[in-house]
Structures are given as C-alpha cells and as structure tokens.
Amino acid sequence: MSPMMTMAAEEGVSDKTASIPLWLCIPFAGLLLCIAIFPLVKAEWWETHQLHAALFWSLFFIIPFAVKYGIETASETVLECIINDYLTFIVLLFGLFCVSGNITMSGDLAGSPRINVGLLALGTLLSSWIGTTGASMLMIRPIIKMNAWRKRRRHIIIFFIFMVSNLGGCLTPIGDPPLLMGFMRGVPFFWSLKLLPIFLFNMISLLIVFYFIDMRAYRKDIAKGLKPDISKPGTEIQLRGIHNLLFLIMIVAAVILSGTLPSLPAFQDAEGKVMGIRILGEVTLTYPAMIEIAMILLAAFLSFKTTDVSIRRENHFTWGAIKEVAVLFIGIFITMQPALMILKAYGPKLGISAPFEMFWTTGLLSSFLDNTPTYLVFLTTAGSLGFGDGIVTALGMIPVKMLEAISAGAVFMGANTYIGNAPNFMVKAIADENGIRMPSFFGYLLWSFGILIPVFLLDTLVFFL
Amino acid sequence: MATNRDDIKELAEHIYDLDAEVYVHLGSSLGRVFNRDRERCVNELTELLMQRHQGHLVRSELALIANMARTIEDKEERKLCMTEYNRILQEVMSLQTSFASGDVIAPDLARLNALNLQNRFKSTDHRIICISWTYGSGGVNVGFKLADKLKINYYDADIFEAVLKRLEAEKDSVIDAASHEIHLSDESASPASAFLPVKKMTLKQRFREFSRYHGLPKRDAVFFNQSDLLCEMAKKEDFIIMGRCGNAIMTNNRIPHVSIYLSAPFEQRVHRAIEVNSGLDEKKARKMLHRMDRQHAHYYNFYTGGDWGNANNYDLCLNTASYGIDGTVDFILKMLDI
C-alpha cells in the first residue's frame, strides 16, 4: 500500500467525523463475518456473490453515513478511500501478481522440511528488500510446486504468510508500508535494521516450530506411501522468465518513489500540499501516486509483452486470485473507514505510554485494520508524549524502544488474520486455486493464536518490558 | 445411485478422470488434486466414499477440482467439465449413508492378504514375501532358505546396490545395510544404520549431494528410490524382501504380499549373537541388541508411522526360538500350502 493513502487519511478526515458512532463499524464487522462464514457454509454461492456482499456492506455504511454527515462528506470519505487508499493498493498487488506470474521455476527439487525451512528463510530475508507483497508473489508458486507431491501442506502456506508476507518486512522501509510511512516522517532509512534482533528471534522461533510441524506432516505423508518423483539422478532447476526481475525492481522503485517524491518541493504547492488532480473537495490524486501507478502498470504491461504465454500456463496463471482480492478489499477499505476514524480520534487518548502497550495495541489493531494508518496514529501518539531522548522525527522525539514496539507491532501482527496485510489474502487465494485446502478465516485465527501469540508474548518479555 | 462397491469404485474413477481432464485442459503442473497413479487414487477415493464419516473429505476434494475447472479458459471445455462435475456431485450426494457390516475384517487389508490364497493372487500377481526380523532371531537365514525352497529371488543388499545405481551415488558415501547375502553371519548392518552419524563433508560435496538427492536428506532419497524399485520389481517377479519396510511399501501401493515378523526371546538372541560373532562378549552383545532394536524401531516408525514388531502390522508373527531356522522355514511353507 502506498504511503500516500495514509497521508490522505491523516489529513482528509474532517472535524465533522471526529465523533463517529460505534455502530457505523457494523458493516465492517458484517463483511468480515461474511468472509469468515460463507466459504464454510455456502462456498459456491459465495464465489459468485462476493461482489454483491462487498457492495451491500459498503452501502450499509455509506447510506447511514451520508444521512448523518451529509452527501458531500460521505462522497469525500468514500472517494478519498478509493482514490488514495484502494487504487494504489490494488495496482501494486496487480503489478506484482502479473510480474511474478511470468516467472516460473521448473525442476525436481522435492519439498521436504529442510527445503521448506530454507525457502521460508530465503523468502523472509527477501521481504525486507523487495517488500512483503513482492517476496510473497515471487516465492509462493515455487513453494507450491515443490510440495505438490505432498498431501499435508496447508501449514507450509500458513507459515509462509506468517513469515514471508509479514515478519520479513520489518528491516527496511521498503519491506512494509508502515515503515515507509515512518521513513517519510523522519525515521532514518536504515534505522529499521535495529529490529534485527527481534526479527532473528522471531524468525528462528517460527522456523523451529515450523520444522517440527512440517516434519510430522512429512512423515505422515511418507507413511501413507506418498513420494516425490526423484527417479532421475541429479536435480535440474530451471528458472524461466527471469528477466521479469527487472520489472519487479521497477515496481519496488515505484513504491520507494511514492514515499520520497511528496517531500520534494517540485511536487508541493505554495502551501506545502502535495500537488495533483483534484477529484472532489479535498480529495486529490497526487502526482507522485500517479507516477507510482503508471510505473507499476507499465512494468506489468512490459512483463506480459516480453514473456512467453507458456510460462503463465505452466504457473497456472489465472485472474481468479487477484479478482477475489480486488472485490473483497474494496468493501473492506470502504467499511473500515469508521473504525479508522474512531482510532484516529481516540487512539491518542488511550493513555498508552509503555513500549509493550504500544506493541500490543498497534499490533492487535493492525491485525484487522490497515496497519499503515494504525502505525501512524500510535507514532503520532508517541511523538506527542514529550520524551526528551530518542529518535528525532517530524512528529517529535520517540524513544528507540517505543519506536521498535510500534514498528514491530504494525508489521508482525498483520499476520494474525487473512486481512491483516495485503499479501495474506492473495497468498491464500493462490493456494486455494492450486489444490491446497486453506483454513477458513477462523481456522487461520486458531493457527495464529496457537503459534504467533506465544511468540509475541516472548517478544514482549524479551524486548519490550 | 451407487449402491455397491463396484458402483462406488466407478464413481471414484469418474472423479479421478475429471481431475485428470481438468489438468489436461489447464496444462499446468500446479494444482492437480490427485497427482498419483490412477489405481491407487481410485482405491483411496473408493474407501473414502465407503465411509460415511469421511464424506466431508470427498466433498472437499470435489470442491478443489471445481475450483480448478472454473479457471479453464476455453468456454466449451469448461462447460463440459462443470457438467461432469455437477453430475458427479449429484451422485456423491445421493450415496447411502452407511456401508458398515458386522465383520471385523478390513476389506482393504484382506484383499492384500496373500495368505488368503484362493482369492488373493490374481494370475497376474507375483508372490511377494516381506520379512521383518529382530537381530539374532535368524531372520536372514530363514529368508534365504525360504527363497531357496520357493525358488524365488531373495533381495536384501541388492536393492541398496540398485538404488545407488539409480542415484549415481558412490557406495561409500551412503550408509545402509551391508549385504546379508555376503555376510550371512553378520546381521549388524541394517537399513536402520542410515540414521547413524555421517562423516563431515566439504561445501562442494554438500552441494553435489543436495543436487543428487533432489534436496532431500540422503536417507529419504534412498528410501523413496527403494520404494520405487520394489514396486517395479513386484510387477515383474516373485521375491522375498528382507526388512526395508517392505510390508508397508507393498500395503501402501496395494500390492498383494505376505508379511512376516520373526523374533525370539532376548536371551536367545543374545546367545545367537555371541555364537555368530566371534569376539563378542555377553555385555557387548546385549548392548548391541538394544541399540539395534532401537534403530530398527526408529527407522520403521519414521517411514511407516507404525510400530516395528507390532503384531497388527503383519500377517504372521513367529517366535523362531520355538521352531529353529529350518522349522520356521517349514512352518511358513506349510502355511503357504506349497
């Protein structure tokens, strides 16, 4: 997600909406419940009616909101969310989905616990340098392919979401949008490397747990007589469409530019506001956002033009996964607005001042809400507490431990739910489409409660108390 | 409506064929629901369909096939697949709720039980005998003599040699059973020794091994190749296979066989171990037997999920101390009614 959206969210919410009633969050909860329940009880119906559900709950929010605050405010809120939040979000996902779908790895490397541990570690390390979404899209298909011979493999995808799609993004501002937001507020680019000890602690803890779970599943598969085809001596690994890595870099560059261009005078007007095309009221599609979108779409276009169709066929590339994410997340983004407004209004008044409180509050809210504005709310809160020592940011002085807690909470706990971070749902959709029975929304929650929460408790004890 | 096993098997075949067809239309190696051989998948599906409490698994498998089918680009092909899917779904939904009978017999196992000689072997099936044994029970000698009497092949270390050939590996680089044929008196080496610590390797050697074994641990690659080889051999010849989880491999691949477990009281085994290994005192023999039993149990449990020596895993368990080597051979021959 582009940091532009958060700036808009930060600046665009008017005073009128400062006291949003809690019942306006019902559509958001309703949509989440639909995502959680319908695939279990009426799967086929749900597949054809996702758009209707997203529309229904969006209107369920927009109409009462318009009645209470006026059509103009409602239109501005919805447009701001679509133009500044959703558009850049879905374009980024789309670009990465297209480019990664044009890279394929063929070979007869067999998925085993040690190979999977290696792949997860590689993906986790890669996330900080090409973003959690980029790493997820790049790594998910090879990992599915190598484990195709196995029956029990949903845990591999779940840990993939935990580690590659979330945890791995904590080391640089490229890794995860909240950190890019922090970088734009004056947090030094390489400051996030201070999270390395927590990153390593979590990565090693999760890999150990994963190894034992995967070994158990692997042995069960072998005991059932499953075996990979390794009849030929030697392994031949072939990467096709490798030139698409250039387009991947192009997309990463677009994301970095979207974070850095707004602060350049050339992109600001006399009042210091970021210039762009005014859509309605205060809603503006900024030039940096347009540059980001154009670069990503160009990368996707070039990727398609320069890659043989047989690669996409081999990857079982379809539009199903991105379509599902696009449909559901427009509803999520719209219905999430009241919750974000409430958070913005009441977040600083929660009386949170200790690092462990910041870690858990930022984290738990990031599990369900967009982690970028959540991060910003608590960064602003921490900056306003008047600390005399720490990192100097545009929002004030923030102690290192406090900043670590906010950053770690926002990045790590996006893994708690399917909707906690952009790539989570995308990875799930790709896995579903490729023969892996992924757990339901609640089923996934059980995994995260059972595995991630104990790790986060350890983080609290070791790093934030 | 499918009412008996044959009908249900036919339904399972349709499900498998639909998955295969969807896969052909998609042309992708990703996402196939049933990615093993037809006969095996059909048999497993039939079992699932026969069991009421497993019904949800069949529905989930069908849902996955439908997910894939919906992504077929060609409209006509997609329509054909979805029509077939709907037909199959209707048939699955109309299945009777219970097929249980009062007999203790597990039809699946019974079909593989080679001792049921009248029904067990078809004319195309070969006679395969899998012998597991404890060290010191004379298992190797029993197996060898039995093969001689039955005039069928005896395999132990030969399998390992063939696996090395397939993997293009040097013999010294992989630890496994030493040849029982050559060292009939030395039963100390066994597949379980694959779990013994290996020598330190250079980085280059590690890379070479990584590529050779497809990224798998060496012992797993050897096991998978052994399994493949045994299944291939089972199509061509009669044989006796010593250890190597042969019974589990045959069961998993639905190959009719006789599985035999040979053991003897511990004291008896200690005496035999001392007898056949000059220089081995009682203390050392006891220690070695305990270690060997542990290693065998670990090996068997790792690759089959079952307990080594548990009577439930075999057709016949024999105490060789009660019959001696020749007596045991005669007993088995009599049982086989040859």
Interface residues (C-beta under 8 A of the other chain):
Chain A: A43 E44 E47 S106 D108 L109 A110 S112 R114 I115 R141 I144 K145 A148 W149 R219 K220 I222 A223 K224 G225 L226 K227 P228 I230 S231 P233 G234 T235 R313 E314 N315 H316 T318 G320 D432 E433 N434 G435 R437
Chain B: L26 G27 S28 S29 L30 G31 R32 V33 N35 R36 R40 S60 A63 L64 A66 N67 M68 R70 T71 R166 L167 E168 A169 F210 S211 R212 Y213 H214 G215 L216 P217 D220 A221 F223 F224 N225 S227 D228 A248 I249 T251 N252 N253 F302 Y303 T304 G305 G306
